[in-house]
Every structure is written in structure tokens, then in C-alpha cells.
């Protein structure tokens, strides 16, 4: 197992950034004396000779799209090299364990995967044909998420594709190389639709400051001028987060960053936001989801529609851009509340802060979702489609399902053609009003809206809790990322590298 390439680590999709799930696992294995080969199949080919050289193949599946691509890759690996021991690790591995173990996998791991996977490697090295390792689920052994604090090591990004192959920061008409880091793992919040909830159950682990900074330092050496903090909530531990942001700014005062922060934390910790801006924060992503309080209540989001509106005002006062992620198609959203959502962004002149695909996002309910514990078996819920890694469901109002399909097509086509987001937004509004039975003068609306702004953004967006659109998977097309398909931009959940 210590032969170079005997362990093959694969990533299929991590939202357009260099995969931390490979870098962290590669570092732990190399520290233990192994020489894994790490390949990000989203941007580089996986050759047959690399498959044949592997005794263990570990596929990272932190989100729905990654699992779609990962299963297809696993079936190819099985055909080329049937003797390879094949495992999946990450949020979606554990949620879909029954299906994966029956169809293609020898093992699955969830939670803090580095130590269990290292133990699995050692068991295979000892010649165990059916290894029984704590934290590793197999056909012979049940196991839940491994939630013991890991032995953190500095992620090793050597050998991964260069940062130029990934999404970039677009700001003031220029593109800057972007890196990615996490200050925490897991999340202390338990939003019912989030795939992190059934795995971590409200637990999170703070990554030591020196580990985070060393990882960022290595990416800056590669040319990174911007860092995305991809924690599910950067303010899981606000004191910890601010210490890291301050240290980053001291060492690299020209490096900017963005972070994901819950609406309730933006309001609770509003006194920290001016400093966040001064330290180089350009924008904050927040899972607004909806402006319908009934939806927010069902999702246990921890904020109200009024809170979200207040957060937009607060961020504007502070001078930070708030980029919301939305979940506008759920069983509790109505056509009227969807139209009100569109009106809000138009009237507040916030359209440019939302990637159009967010207006198409449909709720994804994976196996084991905490939402099922809360909702039971409502009339709108269908059967589990194991091969799609989700429960099927139909909206009580059939118009909403029709509208979601149309909006998804509009958003995909617009992204492929490079259409300005404001123009796409008004196409979406025209479609929604047509479903409602009202006419709409799109050209007049564009003129009233005025000159679009260009707030800072990444060229590949963050998506939350969505069902696959039109059966296609990949990631969103962007000027700096022409390799990718827009089709699956609406197919991801908020697992970001865990």
C-alpha cells in the first residue's frame, strides 16, 4: 500500500475550487508514510493505468453532484479493475450508504473521515479481506458518522491541479485567482433540509489557526489573491473566525476573502461586520432560502423573512455585499410568494447579487434527511429514488413544478450564452407572471431597472439543497470556467468539503 499510486484519491466536483477533501486526506496519508495519487476528475483525466495501479480507490462525495459523477466513475473503475477496493467518503457517502454498498462500493465513510480511512488502509495492508474498522461502514459492518476530533494536519495541495484551473474572483472588472480554506468542520446549526444535519447532528470542530493559515499561505504562494472560507457558517465560532481573518490580513494585507454566514449571525454579530470589511471581506454568502415565513419555519432556518430583509439593509450600511442562496421551490412556497421574492430583489435593486440559477433551486430530500423526521409522510412526499439519491416529491400546486422546470431551463440557457444576470432575471419574472396569468413588458422593466451594478462574485456559485435539473450534472459555466456545464448548477447541497 506504500507504493506510489497504490492509494488513489478522487474528487469529482467541489464547487469549482481546488478540492480540500483531497488535500487534507492526502496530507494525513503521506504523514503516515503512504504515497497516494490525488486526481480531481473535474479538471483532469483519470487514466486507465492509474486505475490499474490502485489497490484502494477513495472517492470524495461531499455533495449531490459529486456523488452522481462519483458513481459513474466508480462503475468505470469496477470495469477496468474489479479487484480494487472502492470506498466513498463525505456527507453523501453515508446518507446513501445502503445504495452504494449494494451497487458499487466496498465501504463508505462519513463525518471526520481521515482517521477511519487511514485505519482502513492499514487493515487492507495487513491483508484483511473483510476489514472491520471503527467509522467505516461495509456490507458486513454497520457504522455511523465518525465524529471524534481529528488529528489536524496542514492540507497538502502538491500534485493537485493549479489554481488557474478553478473558479476566480470577479471584482471591478478583473479576475483574481481564488483559494479555499475552512476554519471549522461540521455545523452547530440543524437546519432540517441541510445534509450536514443528519451526519454531524449539531457538532462542529474548529480547525487550529496555524493549520488554516499554513494552508492559505501555500495557496497564496500558488498565486491566490482571494480566499473563500467555505465553512457552512464562518461564525460557527466568531472569535475563532476573527482571529484567523486578522492574522490573514496582517500577513497578506492585499488578499481579500469571502465567507458564508447565517442571517441570524449577521444580525447577532453585527458589531463584527465593519471589522470584517476592513480585514478584506468582499462579500458574504447567506442561505436566505425564501422570504416566506412558512417555508423558513418548516426548514428551521432560525430567521424570519423580516430578519433577511434587515440583513440586506445592514450589509449595505456596512459596505459588504450580501449574496443570498435561495431555495424558492419547496412544498410550502406559493406562486404568490415566489412572485413576491422576485419583486423584492427588483425593487431593492439587488438582482445582480443573486446568480439567476438560484431562482430555480428545488428542494432535495436525501435519504436520512432530518426533514423526514420533522414532516413524517406528508401527501406531497413520494418514494425514495435510490439511484437519484433523493426522495421524489410533487408540489401541491402543479403550476410550481411546471414553473421550476421552465426557470431551470432559462437559467441554464442564459448561463451557456453568457447572458447578463439582470436580463435573465426579467426573463424568469416574465415566465412566472405568465404562469400566474399576467402579462409583463420585459423591455420596459429592464429600462426601469437601470444600469446593472457588478458586485464582487466568484465565477462559480454556491448552491444549497436542490434537486437535480433535467438529469444533468456538472457545475456552472463562467467566463473563467468555460469547461463546465450549467445544467447542474441547480443540483447541489450545502456540503462544502466535509
Buried (B, 14 or more C-beta within 10 A) or exposed (E): BEEEBBBBBBBBBBBBBBBBBBBBBBBBBBBEEBBBBBBBBBBEEBEEEBBEBBBBBBBBBBBBBBBBBBBBBBEEBBEBBEEBBBBBBBBBBBBBBBBBBEBBBBBBBBBBBBBBBBBBBBBBBEEEEEBEBEBBBBEEEEBBBBBEEBEBBBBBBEEBBEBEBBBBBBBEEEBBBBBBBBBBBBBBBBBBBBBBBBBBBEBBBBBBBEBBBBBBBBBBEBEBBBBBBBBBBBBBBBEBBBBBBBBBBEEBEEBBBBBBBBBBBBBEBBEBBEBBBEBBBBBBBBBBBBBBBBBBEBBBBBBBBEBBBBBBEBBEEBEBBBBBBBBBBBBBBBBEBBBBBBEBBBEEEBBBBBBBBBBBBBBBBBBBBBBBEEBEEEEBBEEBEBEBBBBEBEBEBEBBBEBBBBBBBBBBEBBEEEBBBBBBBBBBBBBBBEBBEEEBEBEEBBEEBEEBEEBBBBBBBBBBBBBBBEEBBBBBBBEBBEBBBBBBBBBBBBBBBB
